[in-house]
Amino acid sequence: MLDKSNPALERALRALAQDLRSAGSGPGADIDRLAEIVTGAYARVGTFRGQEAWLQAAPTTRRALRLLKQGLSLTAVAEELHRARDETVVGDTRPRPRPVQVMNLHQTKEREADTTILLLADDEWYGPEGEPFPNGSRLLYVVMTRARHTAHLVVPGSFHPLWAPLIAALE
């Protein structure tokens, strides 16, 4: 947007901002409409990566907005959102609706699981970074430390050099 190279995205973001303002302003804020706008924001601007997280967060967002409408303080609503976030990230005692979750490397940050399985493809690419792959190594560390009990690594016949030290250590 800074260099005005994507006018369609700019128009979509302006329209989204206007709809958010109109649905959420004043004492007659339309909470359900506001939640619908927030939930569909990714699709409206043409960006779908990350949309699943927003869709999963929609019920919590709706509850938080309703709490505000009922007169709860912003602090109380923020505490409720923090609690919901902690349950999502760390896990709670309720059974998960999806006991097996598939994530990319970046989605594993701040999450834990009893067992993790890392599947590597032979065509994975980690950017122009050279050995010793400082950024890739940090990402690998994050991924491999998500398991509370067991981590499994499945590697193809040929693999990116980033994985070589880990594979050598496991052989």
C-alpha positions in Angstrom: 0.0 0.0 0.0 2.9 2.3 0.7 4.0 2.4 -2.9 0.4 2.3 -4.3 1.2 -0.9 -6.3 -2.1 -2.8 -5.4 -5.1 -0.5 -5.8 -7.5 -3.4 -5.5 -6.1 -4.4 -2.0 -6.2 -0.7 -1.0 -9.9 -0.4 -2.0 -10.8 -3.6 -0.2 -9.1 -2.5 3.0 -10.8 0.9 2.9 -14.2 -0.7 2.4 -13.4 -3.2 5.2 -12.4 -0.3 7.5 -15.6 1.6 6.7 -17.8 -1.4 7.4 -16.0 -2.0 10.7 -16.6 1.6 11.7 -20.2 1.6 10.7 -21.0 -1.7 12.4 -19.0 -1.0 15.6 -19.6 2.6 16.4 -22.0 4.1 18.8 -24.3 2.6 21.4 -26.3 0.8 18.7 -23.3 -1.3 17.6 -24.4 -4.3 15.6 -22.3 -7.0 17.4 -23.3 -9.9 15.1 -22.6 -7.8 12.0 -19.2 -6.7 13.5 -18.3 -10.3 14.2 -19.3 -11.3 10.7 -17.2 -8.6 9.2 -14.2 -9.6 11.3 -14.6 -13.3 10.5 -14.8 -12.6 6.8 -12.0 -10.0 6.6 -9.4 -12.3 5.0 -11.7 -13.3 2.2 -12.8 -9.7 1.6 -9.3 -8.5 1.0 -8.4 -11.6 -1.0 -6.0 -13.1 1.5 -6.8 -16.6 2.5 -3.6 -17.7 4.4 -4.4 -17.6 8.1 -8.1 -17.4 7.5 -8.7 -20.7 9.4 -7.4 -19.2 12.6 -9.8 -16.3 12.2 -12.7 -18.6 11.6 -11.8 -20.6 14.7 -11.6 -17.4 16.7 -15.0 -16.1 15.5 -17.1 -17.7 18.3 -14.7 -16.2 21.0 -14.8 -12.9 19.2 -18.6 -12.9 19.2 -18.7 -13.7 22.9 -16.2 -10.9 23.7 -18.2 -8.4 21.7 -21.4 -9.5 23.4 -19.8 -9.1 26.8 -18.9 -5.5 25.9 -22.5 -4.9 24.8 -23.7 -6.3 28.1 -21.7 -3.6 29.9 -18.7 -5.5 31.1 -15.5 -3.5 31.3 -12.9 -3.6 28.6 -10.5 -5.0 31.2 -12.9 -7.9 32.0 -13.3 -8.7 28.3 -9.6 -8.5 27.7 -9.1 -11.0 30.5 -11.6 -13.3 28.9 -9.8 -13.1 25.6 -6.4 -13.8 27.3 -7.9 -16.8 29.0 -9.3 -18.1 25.7 -5.9 -17.5 24.0 -4.1 -19.4 26.7 -6.4 -22.3 26.4 -5.9 -22.4 22.7 -2.1 -22.0 22.8 -1.3 -24.1 25.9 -4.2 -26.4 25.8 -6.9 -27.0 28.4 -8.5 -30.1 30.0 -11.4 -30.3 27.5 -11.0 -32.8 24.7 -9.8 -31.1 21.5 -12.3 -31.1 18.6 -9.4 -32.2 16.4 -6.9 -34.4 18.3 -4.6 -34.4 15.3 -3.6 -31.0 14.0 -1.5 -30.4 10.8 0.5 -27.2 10.9 3.3 -25.7 8.9 6.6 -24.9 10.7 5.6 -21.3 11.6 2.2 -22.3 13.1 3.9 -24.4 15.8 5.3 -21.4 17.6 4.0 -21.2 21.2 2.2 -24.6 20.9 2.8 -28.0 22.4 1.7 -31.5 21.8 2.3 -34.9 23.4 3.8 -36.1 20.1 5.0 -34.3 17.0 5.7 -35.7 13.6 7.8 -33.6 11.3 7.4 -34.6 7.6 10.1 -33.2 5.3 9.7 -33.1 1.5 12.7 -33.3 -0.8 11.8 -30.0 -2.4 11.5 -27.9 0.8 13.2 -24.5 0.4 14.4 -22.3 3.2 15.4 -19.1 1.4 18.8 -17.8 0.3 20.3 -18.3 3.8 23.6 -20.1 3.8 25.2 -22.4 6.4 25.0 -22.4 9.3 21.3 -21.4 8.5 20.8 -19.2 11.6 17.1 -18.4 11.0 16.3 -21.9 9.7 18.1 -23.4 12.7 16.0 -21.4 15.1 12.8 -22.5 13.3 14.0 -26.1 13.4 14.6 -25.7 17.2 11.1 -24.4 17.7 9.6 -27.2 15.8 11.5 -30.0 17.4 10.9 -28.7 21.0 7.1 -28.6 20.6 6.8 -32.3 21.7 6.2 -32.9 25.4 7.0 -36.6 25.1 8.0 -37.8 21.6 9.2 -36.2 18.4 9.4 -38.1 15.1 11.2 -37.0 12.0 10.4 -38.4 8.6 13.0 -37.5 5.9 13.1 -38.1 2.2 16.2 -39.6 0.4 17.5 -36.2 -0.5 17.0 -33.2 1.8 17.9 -29.6 2.4 21.3 -29.0 4.1 19.5 -27.3 7.0 18.3 -30.7 8.2 21.7 -32.5 7.8 23.0 -31.9 11.3 19.8 -33.1 12.9 19.6 -36.2 10.7 23.3 -37.0 11.3 22.7 -36.7 15.1 19.8 -39.1 14.9 21.5 -41.8 12.8 
